[in-house]
Amino acid sequence: MAEERGSLTEHLASFPAGAPVQGATFLGETPVLVRDDGTLSLGEPAAPRAVTAHPEGTILSSRIAGAALLTGGDDGLVVATDAAGATRLVHDGKGKWIDALAARPDGTVAFASGRAVTTIDGKGAVRTTSVPTTARGLAFAPKGYRLAIAHYNGASLWFPNAAAPPELYEWKGSHLSATFSPDGRFLVTAMQESALHGWRLVDRANMRMSGYPTKVRSMSWSADGDWLATSGADSCVLWPFRDKDGPMKKTPLECAVRKAKISCVAFHPVSPLLAVGYEDGWVLLSRPSDQAELLVRRPDDDRSAITALAWDAKGDRMLLGTASGEAGLLTLPEG
């Protein structure tokens, strides 16, 4: 029962985000909330600063790119914002929606508008390509300059510095987002058809991961790369990727079971802990190995969905946001 769980609620500082939250992250030590109204909220809960990144648009996606936060909007703009709140225009698509973003620690960025995909590396070199249908999700490989592009009927892998066109990995259906395993051996996409699909890249072996009642909108890898946690059910579904076959012919692990759908997941960057957010506004910390749980947030009035969860680099603090515009900053107690 929920009342029997241990609690971290006294360590959560709740505060208004100012608008529905689309994403959350940290720029160094600075908490950042990405809001649907084209603005960002930077800083601690007691004194947040509002920064307008998209004055005439809604933010559709966001990613950390080196020391800046990259945002793409329905205004066609890609904007970089640093921890001080300074903004820089990266791309002006003249009103063409920025459907997806990806970024690397060295500042390399990728963005998609319709079928067109563009990369800008750390030295400013621009490369473009196109895919068969609208690009819905982008992800850089953990090693090498390689980009995965999710689209209808599969995903394409592209080396921007190569002359060859993107290489197509086919699977029927609409693929909405993409992620590489931390070791680069597997590519996984979330699909419109309430399933995941994956490829073992060394031999193109297909991996079907199905059984979800709703679409998977959030995925997160464990720090060691052994597990991929996913939303989309009333338990957090974790697929095993430890050995060479990944999840093929294996049963997933489940944790954090409640009578509410999970909307957002985020693994701790160091420890085997998982933050789990639900459609009714609850947040738990779960240790999948023994099913131990700690309550982080049990809403009183705001029972809207958790739409964003993010840890800082050390894993000392976690930022959350909701669909109705509430937020919270958890500081883990020492020990």
Long-range contacts (C-beta under 8 A, 24 or more apart in sequence): 2-258, 2-295, 2-298, 5-284, 5-293, 5-294, 5-295, 6-293, 6-294, 6-295, 7-294, 7-295, 8-285, 8-294, 8-295, 8-296, 8-330, 8-332, 8-333, 9-295, 9-296, 9-297, 9-298, 11-330, 11-331, 11-332, 11-333, 12-296, 12-297, 12-328, 12-329, 12-330, 13-45, 13-328, 13-329, 13-330, 13-331, 14-45, 14-297, 14-326, 14-327, 14-328, 15-45, 15-46, 15-48, 15-326, 15-327, 15-328, 15-329, 16-325, 16-326, 16-327, 17-41, 17-321, 17-322, 17-325, 17-326, 17-327, 18-48, 18-50, 18-325, 19-325, 20-307, 20-322, 20-323, 20-324, 20-325, 21-307, 21-308, 21-321, 21-322, 21-323, 21-325, 21-326, 21-327, 22-59, 22-60, 22-62, 22-307, 22-308, 22-321, 23-59, 23-61, 23-62, 23-307, 23-308, 23-310, 23-321, 24-308, 24-309, 24-310, 24-319, 24-320, 24-321, 24-327, 25-62, 25-64, 25-69, 25-310, 25-319, 26-310, 26-311, 26-312, 26-313, 26-317, 26-319, 27-64, 27-67, 27-68, 27-69, 27-82, 27-83, 28-67, 28-83, 29-312, 30-83, 31-312, 31-317, 31-319, 31-329, 32-69, 32-81, 32-319, 33-308, 33-319, 33-321, 33-327, 34-59, 34-62, 34-69, 34-71, 34-308, 35-59, 35-325, 38-73, 38-75, 40-69, 40-71, 40-81, 40-85, 41-327, 42-81, 42-83, 42-85, 44-329, 45-327, 45-329, 49-85, 51-81, 51-85, 51-87, 52-87, 53-79, 53-81, 53-87, 54-79, 60-97, 60-98, 60-99, 61-98, 61-99, 61-100, 61-101, 62-101, 63-101, 63-102, 63-103, 63-109, 64-103, 65-103, 65-104, 65-107, 65-108, 65-109, 66-103, 66-104, 66-105, 66-106, 66-107, 66-122, 67-107, 68-107, 70-101, 70-103, 70-109, 71-101, 72-98, 72-99, 72-100, 72-101, 72-111, 73-97, 73-98, 74-98, 76-113, 78-109, 78-111, 90-120, 91-118, 91-120, 99-134, 99-135, 99-136, 100-135, 100-136, 100-137, 100-138, 100-150, 100-177, 101-138, 102-138, 102-139, 102-140, 102-147, 103-140, 104-140, 108-140, 108-145, 110-138, 110-140, 110-147, 111-138, 112-136, 112-138, 112-149, 115-151, 117-147, 117-149, 117-158, 119-147, 119-160, 121-145, 121-160, 127-160, 127-161, 129-158, 129-160, 129-165, 129-166, 131-156, 131-166, 132-156, 132-168, 136-174, 136-175, 136-176, 136-177, 137-175, 137-176, 137-177, 137-178, 137-189, 137-190, 138-178, 139-177, 139-178, 139-179, 139-180, 139-187, 140-180, 141-180, 141-184, 142-180, 142-181, 142-182, 142-183, 142-184, 143-184, 144-184, 148-178, 148-180, 148-187, 149-178, 150-175, 150-176, 150-177, 150-178, 150-189, 151-175, 155-187, 155-189, 155-199, 157-187, 157-201, 169-199, 169-204, 171-197, 171-206, 173-197, 176-215, 177-219, 179-219, 179-221, 179-228, 181-221, 181-225, 181-228, 181-241, 181-246, 182-221, 182-225, 183-225, 185-241, 185-244, 185-246, 186-241, 186-246, 188-219, 188-228, 190-215, 190-216, 190-217, 190-219, 190-230, 191-215, 191-216, 194-232, 196-230, 196-239, 198-246, 198-247, 200-244, 200-245, 200-246, 200-248, 205-248, 207-246, 207-247, 207-248, 209-239, 209-247, 209-252, 211-237, 212-237, 213-261, 214-261, 217-263, 217-264, 218-262, 218-263, 218-264, 218-265, 218-266, 219-265, 220-265, 220-266, 220-267, 220-274, 221-267, 222-267, 222-272, 222-274, 223-267, 223-268, 223-269, 223-270, 223-271, 223-272, 224-272, 227-253, 227-267, 227-288, 229-265, 229-267, 229-274, 229-288, 230-265, 231-261, 231-262, 231-263, 231-264, 231-265, 232-261, 232-262, 233-261, 233-262, 234-258, 234-259, 234-260, 234-261, 234-262, 235-262, 236-262, 236-265, 236-274, 236-276, 236-286, 236-288, 238-274, 238-288, 253-288, 255-286, 255-288, 255-291, 255-293, 256-284, 256-286, 256-293, 258-282, 258-284, 263-305, 263-306, 263-307, 264-305, 264-306, 264-307, 264-308, 264-309, 265-309, 266-309, 266-310, 266-311, 266-318, 268-311, 268-315, 269-311, 269-312, 269-313, 269-314, 269-315, 270-314, 270-315, 271-315, 273-315, 275-309, 275-311, 275-318, 275-320, 277-305, 277-306, 277-307, 277-309, 277-320, 278-305, 278-306, 279-305, 279-306, 280-305, 281-305, 281-306, 281-322, 281-326, 282-306, 283-309, 283-320, 283-328, 296-320, 296-328, 296-330, 297-328, 299-326, 302-326
